[in-house]
Amino acid sequence: MSKDENSMSAKIFSLQAELLWASVPPAVRPTLLGNVWCGQCRTAVEIVDYSGKEKAGDLILQGRCAVCDGRVARLIETADRQNPLI
């Protein structure tokens, strides 16, 4: 992961997270990175200084709020799921 990907500072990604991030269309990535909920600001913000990891087949981005520097995270669901209610 390059430091300047989409002009937002990226950090370390696990190998699994790197593969999941690569599967996200490049045109969609800025939207995902620029639309992260910040509990302190109580609004959607841009995530900066983020890292990525995989958990249960999903991608988790963890980083800082570009506005208040608080901790934020973004879950990007990528795992195949079957809805048991349907």
Summary of the structure (lengths in Angstrom):
residues: 86
radius of gyration: 13.2
end to end distance: 38.1
largest distance: 42.3
contacts: 228
relative contact order: 0.21
helix: 19%
strand: 38%
